[in-house]
Amino acid sequence: MSSIIKKGADVAEKKSMTERFMRTTGRLRMFFGPADQGVLDGQAKHEDEAGNQRRQQELRQWDVVRNADGSTYLVSRDSKEDKGE
């Protein structure tokens, strides 16, 4: 009879995966501190500023066209100039 009660107590003490995860991350936070939020204002910082400038220049060759149904697509600015728009 006592073995049945003991098994029931073990099942009641078993934590869900979520509870175990939250407990573990709580313990890690005690050692490492809270996550760094940083400042949300201002521009994003890019490690490869030259690469970012190159990508921005490439994006300037496209125009976004939005249809009445809300769908969007890109059109090359060069093709619009060729058509005389």
N, C-alpha and C positions, 0 to 999 in steps of 0.2 A: 504494500500500500504506500509506503513512504517513497518508493522509487517512482511511482506514478505522480505523486505530488512534486517530487524534485524535478522531473521532466517538465511538468507544467510551469514551474518557476523559471527554468532555463529558457523556455519559449517566451515567457513574458518579459524576460530581461534582454532578449535579442533585439538589437536596434536595427532600424531600416538602413539601407545604403545611404540615403540622404542624411540621416542623423549622424552616421559615422563620418561621412565626408565633412559635414559642418563642424563636428567636434574636432576633427583633424586640422581643418583650416584655422579654427579658432586657436588651437595650440601653436600652429605655425606663426600666427599673427603675434603671439606673445613673444616669440624670438625675433622675428623680422620686422615687426611693426605693421601698421596699416598700409594698404596700397597707396602709392604716391598718385595723387589726383592731378597735380600740375595745374597750370593756369590755362583756362579755356579761352581767354581773350587773346587777341593778336594772331599773327600769321603762324602757320605751321613751319617748323624748322626742317630743312632738308639736308641730309649729309652730303649729297651730290648736287650742289647748287648748279653746276654747269649742265648736268644731265636734266635737271628740272627745267632750266631755261630752254634747253633744246626741245623738250616735250611740249612746253607751252607754245613755242614757236610753231611746232608741227600742228598743234590744235587750232591755231589761228587760221589755218587754210580751210577750215570747215565751217559751215553754217548749219544751225539746227532748224529743221522745218517741222512745224507741228500741224497735224491735220485736225479737222473739226472733231473727229472722234477721240482725240487726245493722244494718238500715236505720234511718235517722233522718229525722224531719221536724219542722217547727215547728208549734206550736199556740198561738194567741193566748190569753193569760191571761184576757182578758175573756170569751171564749167558754166557758172552763172554769168561770168563776164563774157565768155564766148557766145552765149545766147543773147547777150545785149540786155540783160535784166538790170 
